[in-house]
Amino acid sequence: MQSKKLHIRKGDNVMVITGESKGQQGKVLVIDSKGRAIVEGVNMVSKHQKPNAENPKGGIIQKEAPINISNLMVVDSKGVPRRVGRKRDEKTNKSVRYLKKSGEVIK
C-alpha cells in the first residue's frame, strides 16, 4: 500500500499556525499514519510516569503530543511559514516539493 503524499516530512522545520501552540516552531520528529506529527518542543503535555528502569523515581514528565499536520506549515530559510507545492524536476524527472512564494526547492 502506498502512503499518502503529505506537504510535511520528517526533518522539516515547521510552524504551528493554529491552536494552543500557535506561532511555535520546531523540527518534525515523527509522522504517524493518522496524519499527525510530533514536533520537537511544541505542544508539550504533562504525563504521569510510573517508576521503571529508565526512570527509577517516576513522577511527572513533559513530552511532546501529536499535532494534526493541517495545523502545520513548512518554514523557509528566513523563518517565514510558506505554502508547499509539487512539481516535476527537469533533470531527474521526479516529483519535488517547493515553496510556492519563492520557488525554492525543499530537499
C-alpha positions, 0 to 999 in steps of 0.5 A, a space after each residue: 500500500 502506498 502512503 499518502 503524499 503529505 506537504 510535511 516530512 520528517 526533518 522539516 522545520 515547521 510552524 504551528 499556525 493554529 491552536 494552543 501552540 500557535 506561532 511555535 516552531 520546531 523540527 518534525 520528529 515523527 509522522 504517524 499514519 493518522 496524519 499527525 506529527 510530533 514536533 520537537 518542543 511544541 505542544 508539550 503535555 504533562 504525563 504521569 510516569 510510573 517508576 521503571 528502569 529508565 526512570 527509577 523515581 517516576 513522577 511527572 514528565 513533559 513530552 511532546 503530543 501529536 499535532 494534526 499536520 493541517 495545523 502545520 506549515 513548512 518554514 523557509 530559510 528566513 523563518 517565514 511559514 510558506 505554502 508547499 507545492 509539487 512539481 516535476 524536476 527537469 533533470 531527474 524527472 521526479 516529483 519535488 516539493 517547493 515553496 510556492 512564494 519563492 520557488 525554492 526547492 525543499 530537499 
